[in-house]
Protein backbone atom coordinates (compact mmCIF):
# COMPACT_ATOMS: atom_id res chain seq x y z
CA UNK A 1 0.00 0.00 0.00
CA UNK A 2 2.82 2.39 0.89
CA UNK A 3 4.56 1.68 -2.44
CA UNK A 4 1.30 2.28 -4.33
CA UNK A 5 0.86 5.60 -2.53
CA UNK A 6 4.38 6.71 -3.52
CA UNK A 7 3.77 5.78 -7.17
CA UNK A 8 0.49 7.71 -7.16
CA UNK A 9 2.19 10.81 -5.75
CA UNK A 10 4.94 10.60 -8.36
CA UNK A 11 2.40 10.23 -11.17
CA UNK A 12 0.43 13.24 -9.92
CA UNK A 13 3.62 15.31 -9.69
CA UNK A 14 4.51 14.37 -13.28
CA UNK A 15 1.05 15.39 -14.49
CA UNK A 16 1.37 18.77 -12.79
CA UNK A 17 4.79 19.40 -14.33
CA UNK A 18 3.51 18.34 -17.77
CA UNK A 19 0.81 20.97 -17.83
CA UNK A 20 1.30 23.75 -20.35
CA UNK A 21 1.64 27.07 -18.48
CA UNK A 22 -1.16 28.69 -20.48
CA UNK A 23 -2.11 32.27 -19.75
CA UNK A 24 -0.24 35.49 -19.06
CA UNK A 25 2.74 35.94 -16.74
CA UNK A 26 4.92 38.88 -15.70
CA UNK A 27 8.27 39.62 -14.12
CA UNK A 28 9.73 42.87 -12.88
CA UNK A 29 13.22 43.67 -14.11
CA UNK A 30 15.90 45.34 -11.91
CA UNK A 31 15.84 48.27 -14.35
CA UNK A 32 12.19 48.94 -13.48
CA UNK A 33 10.85 47.64 -16.77
CA UNK A 34 8.22 44.92 -17.00
CA UNK A 35 8.41 41.68 -18.94
CA UNK A 36 5.27 39.81 -19.91
CA UNK A 37 4.92 36.27 -21.21
CA UNK A 38 1.82 34.99 -23.02
CA UNK A 39 1.53 31.24 -23.47
CA UNK A 40 -1.09 29.39 -25.51
CA UNK A 41 -1.36 25.66 -26.26
CA UNK A 42 1.68 25.68 -28.54
CA UNK A 43 3.07 29.21 -28.91
CA UNK A 44 4.69 31.72 -26.55
CA UNK A 45 5.77 35.34 -26.78
CA UNK A 46 7.80 37.57 -24.45
CA UNK A 47 7.98 41.37 -24.38
CA UNK A 48 9.92 43.81 -22.18
CA UNK A 49 8.84 47.44 -21.85
CA UNK A 50 8.07 50.30 -19.47
CA UNK A 51 4.60 51.83 -19.36
CA UNK A 52 5.83 54.63 -17.09
CA UNK A 53 8.59 55.65 -19.49
CA UNK A 54 6.53 54.76 -22.58
CA UNK A 55 9.40 52.66 -23.89
CA UNK A 56 9.56 49.36 -25.76
CA UNK A 57 12.69 47.24 -25.19
CA UNK A 58 12.58 43.77 -26.74
CA UNK A 59 10.47 40.79 -27.80
CA UNK A 60 10.86 37.20 -28.94
CA UNK A 61 8.57 34.24 -29.51
CA UNK A 62 7.73 31.06 -31.32
CA UNK A 63 6.16 27.60 -31.06
CA UNK A 64 6.98 25.04 -28.41
CA UNK A 65 6.28 21.47 -27.36
CA UNK A 66 6.22 20.20 -23.81
CA UNK A 67 6.87 16.74 -22.43
CA UNK A 68 7.09 16.10 -18.74
CA UNK A 69 8.89 19.11 -17.29
CA UNK A 70 10.81 19.82 -20.52
CA UNK A 71 9.67 22.60 -22.85
CA UNK A 72 11.33 22.76 -26.28
CA UNK A 73 10.92 26.30 -27.61
CA UNK A 74 12.00 27.35 -31.12
CA UNK A 75 12.11 31.14 -31.67
CA UNK A 76 10.51 32.38 -34.90
CA UNK A 77 11.66 35.92 -34.16
CA UNK A 78 14.23 37.50 -31.87
CA UNK A 79 15.31 40.92 -33.13
CA UNK A 80 17.83 41.24 -30.29
CA UNK A 81 19.69 38.12 -31.44
CA UNK A 82 18.66 36.84 -34.88
CA UNK A 83 21.23 34.01 -34.67
CA UNK A 84 18.87 32.29 -32.20
CA UNK A 85 15.96 32.17 -34.67
CA UNK A 86 15.15 28.57 -35.54
CA UNK A 87 17.46 27.12 -32.85
CA UNK A 88 15.54 25.05 -30.25
CA UNK A 89 15.98 25.88 -26.57
CA UNK A 90 15.00 23.34 -23.91
CA UNK A 91 13.65 24.78 -20.65
CA UNK A 92 12.94 22.91 -17.45
CA UNK A 93 9.48 24.03 -16.35
CA UNK A 94 8.09 24.20 -12.83
CA UNK A 95 4.82 25.75 -11.67
CA UNK A 96 3.76 26.25 -8.07
CA UNK A 97 1.46 28.68 -6.27
CA UNK A 98 1.14 31.03 -9.24
CA UNK A 99 4.89 31.09 -9.91
CA UNK A 100 6.33 29.80 -13.18
CA UNK A 101 10.05 29.04 -13.52
CA UNK A 102 11.71 28.43 -16.88
CA UNK A 103 15.29 27.24 -16.40
CA UNK A 104 17.93 27.10 -19.13
CA UNK A 105 21.37 28.56 -18.36
CA UNK A 106 19.63 30.79 -15.83
CA UNK A 107 16.16 30.70 -14.33
CA UNK A 108 13.40 33.06 -15.45
CA UNK A 109 10.75 33.49 -12.78
CA UNK A 110 7.24 34.67 -13.69
CA UNK A 111 4.15 35.58 -11.64
CA UNK A 112 0.73 34.66 -12.94
CA UNK A 113 -1.53 37.37 -14.39
CA UNK A 114 -4.26 35.11 -15.72
CA UNK A 115 -4.75 31.46 -16.65
CA UNK A 116 -5.99 32.17 -20.17
CA UNK A 117 -9.41 30.68 -19.46
CA UNK A 118 -11.60 33.76 -19.18
CA UNK A 119 -12.02 34.74 -22.81
CA UNK A 120 -13.30 33.23 -26.06
CA UNK A 121 -10.35 34.95 -27.77
CA UNK A 122 -7.67 33.01 -25.88
CA UNK A 123 -5.11 31.43 -28.20
CA UNK A 124 -2.63 32.05 -31.00
CA UNK A 125 -3.99 33.71 -34.14
CA UNK A 126 -2.73 34.31 -37.68
CA UNK A 127 -4.05 36.76 -40.25
CA UNK A 128 -6.28 35.23 -42.91
CA UNK A 129 -7.38 38.49 -44.54
CA UNK A 130 -6.55 42.14 -43.99
CA UNK A 131 -7.08 45.71 -45.05
CA UNK A 132 -5.32 48.91 -44.01
CA UNK A 133 -1.94 48.74 -42.23
CA UNK A 134 -1.43 44.98 -42.38
CA UNK A 135 -2.24 44.76 -46.08
CA UNK A 136 0.86 46.79 -46.92
CA UNK A 137 3.02 45.09 -44.27
CA UNK A 138 2.32 41.44 -45.12
CA UNK A 139 4.09 40.78 -48.40
CA UNK A 140 6.31 37.88 -49.44
CA UNK A 141 7.29 35.72 -46.47
CA UNK A 142 6.20 38.18 -43.80
CA UNK A 143 3.62 37.00 -41.30
CA UNK A 144 1.58 38.39 -38.45
CA UNK A 145 0.88 36.51 -35.23
CA UNK A 146 -1.35 37.61 -32.36
CA UNK A 147 -1.44 35.94 -28.95
CA UNK A 148 -4.33 36.50 -26.56
CA UNK A 149 -4.66 35.41 -22.93
CA UNK A 150 -7.56 36.02 -20.59
CA UNK A 151 -6.63 39.69 -20.17
CA UNK A 152 -3.64 40.47 -22.40
CA UNK A 153 -2.69 40.56 -26.07
CA UNK A 154 0.42 40.97 -28.20
CA UNK A 155 0.81 40.99 -31.97
CA UNK A 156 3.95 41.01 -34.08
CA UNK A 157 4.87 41.31 -37.74
CA UNK A 158 8.05 39.50 -38.77
CA UNK A 159 9.74 37.49 -41.52
CA UNK A 160 10.98 34.09 -40.36
CA UNK A 161 12.92 33.49 -43.60
CA UNK A 162 14.76 36.82 -43.56
CA UNK A 163 14.87 36.81 -39.73
CA UNK A 164 13.52 40.36 -39.85
CA UNK A 165 11.38 42.10 -37.23
CA UNK A 166 8.99 44.85 -38.32
CA UNK A 167 6.80 45.92 -35.42
CA UNK A 168 4.94 44.74 -32.35
CA UNK A 169 2.47 46.03 -29.80
CA UNK A 170 0.57 44.78 -26.79
CA UNK A 171 -1.32 45.51 -23.63
CA UNK A 172 -4.67 44.66 -22.07
CA UNK A 173 -8.05 44.16 -23.72
CA UNK A 174 -11.76 43.61 -23.19
CA UNK A 175 -14.28 41.87 -25.46
CA UNK A 176 -17.96 42.36 -24.71
CA UNK A 177 -21.21 42.86 -26.62
CA UNK A 178 -19.51 42.96 -30.02
CA UNK A 179 -16.89 45.50 -28.95
CA UNK A 180 -13.20 44.65 -28.77
CA UNK A 181 -11.09 47.23 -26.92
CA UNK A 182 -7.29 47.35 -26.67
CA UNK A 183 -5.34 49.50 -24.24
CA UNK A 184 -1.78 49.84 -25.49
CA UNK A 185 1.10 49.34 -23.03
CA UNK A 186 3.87 49.17 -25.64
CA UNK A 187 4.20 49.82 -29.35
CA UNK A 188 7.57 49.47 -31.03
CA UNK A 189 6.74 51.90 -33.84
CA UNK A 190 5.29 54.78 -31.78
CA UNK A 191 5.87 55.18 -28.04
CA UNK A 192 3.50 58.17 -27.97
CA UNK A 193 0.54 55.83 -28.36
CA UNK A 194 1.22 54.07 -25.06
CA UNK A 195 -1.81 54.54 -22.81
CA UNK A 196 -4.25 55.04 -25.67
CA UNK A 197 -7.26 52.82 -26.34
CA UNK A 198 -8.61 51.41 -29.60
CA UNK A 199 -12.20 50.15 -29.86
CA UNK A 200 -13.38 47.91 -32.70
CA UNK A 201 -16.60 46.29 -33.86
CA UNK A 202 -15.79 42.62 -33.46
CA UNK A 203 -17.29 39.19 -33.94
CA UNK A 204 -16.08 35.67 -33.35
CA UNK A 205 -17.59 32.90 -35.44
CA UNK A 206 -16.39 29.28 -35.69
CA UNK A 207 -12.74 30.08 -35.01
CA UNK A 208 -12.69 33.19 -37.21
CA UNK A 209 -12.17 36.56 -35.53
CA UNK A 210 -13.24 39.63 -37.50
CA UNK A 211 -12.84 43.19 -36.28
CA UNK A 212 -12.83 46.62 -37.86
CA UNK A 213 -12.63 50.26 -36.90
CA UNK A 214 -9.93 52.91 -36.81
CA UNK A 215 -6.62 53.04 -35.01
CA UNK A 216 -5.41 55.91 -32.82
CA UNK A 217 -3.93 57.57 -35.90
CA UNK A 218 -7.37 57.61 -37.49
CA UNK A 219 -6.56 55.03 -40.15
CA UNK A 220 -9.14 52.33 -40.97
CA UNK A 221 -8.48 48.79 -39.81
CA UNK A 222 -10.26 45.63 -40.92
CA UNK A 223 -8.59 42.38 -39.94
CA UNK A 224 -9.70 38.76 -40.06
CA UNK A 225 -7.75 36.28 -37.96
CA UNK A 226 -7.98 32.50 -37.60
CA UNK A 227 -6.49 30.16 -35.00
CA UNK A 228 -3.00 28.84 -35.74
Buried (B, 14 or more C-beta within 10 A) or exposed (E): EEEEEEEEEEEEEEEEBEEBBBBBBEBEEEEEBBBBBBBBBBBBBBBBBBBEEBEBBBBBBBBBEBEEBEBEBBBBBBBEEBEBBEEEBEBBBBBEEEEBBBBEEEEBEBEBBBBBEEBEBBBBBEBEEBEBBBEEBBEEEBBBBBBBBBBBBBBBBBBBEEBBBBBBBBBBBEBEEEEBBBBBBBBBEBBEBBEBBBEBEBEBEEEBBBBBBEBBEEEEBBBBBBEB
